[in-house]
């Protein structure tokens, strides 16, 4: 193997350094109400709280579920009497609606059809999604409503603000 100047790496090393598995992704929306309908039947709904579109990454192992839920539950994104972001979901006693959303991992860099290789495949993704819902319940959030993993869903919401925040673990 030849000598490389300091700070330069070979092709195998640079490929390893450049690749980073995508993290868990969440699109958070503050809502006054939100619901999930499947095959014409409303299967989940909440009043004031948060709608979370949840993407589980290919390499997620579950270690990010608790810290992510705690961060979101304590995030001060609900207004006080002056309209300033001062209260958290916990402070207002709000609800959460979790909707599995592998399409948050859409890669549109090539062609006209997105690929979703960054998203974890079922059934492990479904297991982690269920674990994530349990973490929310353990935090004392009530109700914790969920969409159905793998189902064709219609998600309805009234975005309050609007407030929409993108999060990655």
C-alpha positions in Angstrom: 0.0 0.0 0.0 1.4 3.4 -1.0 2.0 6.3 1.2 -0.8 8.9 1.4 -0.3 12.5 2.5 -1.7 13.3 5.9 -5.5 13.9 5.9 -6.1 11.9 2.7 -7.9 8.5 2.7 -8.1 5.8 0.2 -11.3 4.9 -1.7 -12.5 2.4 0.8 -11.9 4.7 3.8 -13.6 7.7 2.2 -16.7 5.7 1.2 -17.1 4.6 4.8 -16.6 8.2 6.1 -19.1 9.7 3.7 -21.9 7.2 4.4 -24.2 7.9 7.3 -27.4 6.1 7.8 -30.4 8.4 7.9 -31.8 9.0 11.3 -35.4 8.6 12.5 -37.5 11.3 10.9 -40.6 13.1 12.3 -42.8 15.7 10.8 -44.5 17.4 13.8 -47.7 19.4 13.3 -49.4 21.3 16.1 -53.1 20.7 15.6 -56.4 21.7 17.1 -57.7 18.3 15.8 -56.5 15.4 13.7 -57.8 12.1 12.6 -57.0 8.9 10.6 -59.6 7.3 8.3 -59.2 3.8 6.8 -61.6 2.4 4.2 -64.1 5.1 5.1 -64.0 4.5 8.8 -62.5 6.9 11.3 -60.0 4.8 13.3 -58.2 7.4 15.4 -58.7 11.0 16.3 -57.4 13.6 18.8 -58.3 17.2 19.8 -55.6 19.7 20.7 -52.1 18.3 20.5 -49.6 17.0 18.0 -49.8 15.0 14.8 -46.6 13.2 14.3 -45.7 11.6 10.9 -43.1 9.1 12.0 -40.4 7.6 9.7 -38.3 4.7 11.1 -34.9 4.6 9.5 -33.3 1.4 8.1 -30.7 1.3 10.8 -32.7 2.5 13.8 -32.5 0.2 16.8 -35.0 1.7 19.2 -32.5 3.6 21.3 -33.8 6.9 19.8 -37.5 6.4 20.7 -37.4 7.5 24.3 -35.2 10.6 23.8 -37.2 11.7 20.7 -40.5 11.4 22.5 -39.2 13.2 25.6 -37.8 16.0 23.4 -41.1 16.5 21.5 -43.3 16.2 24.6 -41.3 18.9 26.4 -40.9 21.1 23.3 -42.3 24.6 24.1 -44.4 25.1 20.9 -47.9 26.0 22.4 -48.7 29.6 23.0 -49.1 31.5 26.3 -51.6 34.3 26.7 -49.3 36.6 24.7 -49.1 34.2 21.8 -45.4 33.3 22.5 -44.2 29.7 22.4 -44.1 28.9 26.1 -46.0 25.7 26.8 -45.2 22.1 26.0 -47.6 19.2 25.1 -47.3 18.1 28.7 -48.1 21.6 30.0 -51.3 21.8 28.1 -52.4 18.2 28.7 -52.5 17.6 24.9 -52.9 14.5 22.9 -50.7 12.9 20.3 -51.6 11.1 17.0 -48.8 9.0 15.6 -48.9 8.1 11.9 -46.4 5.7 10.4 -44.9 7.4 7.3 -42.1 5.6 5.4 -42.3 8.2 2.6 -40.4 10.6 4.8 -37.4 8.8 3.5 -38.1 9.6 -0.2 -34.9 9.9 -2.2 -35.7 12.0 -5.3 -32.2 12.5 -6.5 -32.5 10.1 -9.5 -35.2 9.9 -12.0 -38.9 10.7 -11.5 -39.9 8.0 -9.1 -38.7 8.3 -5.5 -37.1 5.4 -3.7 -37.5 4.6 -0.1 -34.4 2.5 0.7 -33.6 4.6 3.8 -36.8 3.5 5.5 -36.8 0.4 7.6 -38.8 -2.6 6.3 -41.7 -4.2 8.1 -42.2 -6.1 10.3 -39.4 -4.6 12.4 -40.5 -1.0 11.5 -44.0 -1.8 12.7 -42.6 -3.2 16.0 -40.6 0.0 16.6 -43.6 2.2 15.7 -45.6 0.2 18.4 -42.8 0.7 20.9 -42.8 4.5 20.1 -46.5 4.7 20.9 -45.9 2.8 24.2 -43.1 5.4 25.1 -45.7 8.2 24.7 -48.2 6.5 26.9 -45.5 5.9 29.5 -44.8 9.7 29.5 -48.4 10.2 30.6 -49.6 11.6 27.3 -53.3 10.8 26.9 -54.7 9.9 24.5 -52.1 8.4 22.4 -53.8 7.6 19.1 -52.1 5.9 16.1 -52.6 5.2 12.5 -52.3 1.6 11.2 -48.9 0.5 10.0 -49.0 -0.5 6.3 -52.6 0.7 5.8 -53.8 3.1 3.2 -54.8 6.1 5.4 -56.5 9.4 4.9 -55.1 11.8 7.5 -57.1 14.9 8.4 -55.9 17.8 10.4 -56.4 21.4 11.4 -52.9 22.7 11.7 -52.8 25.2 14.5 -50.6 28.2 13.7 -49.6 26.7 11.4 -46.8 25.1 13.3 -44.9 22.4 11.4 -41.4 21.2 12.6 -39.1 18.7 11.0 -37.1 16.5 13.5 -34.3 13.9 13.1 -32.9 11.7 15.8 
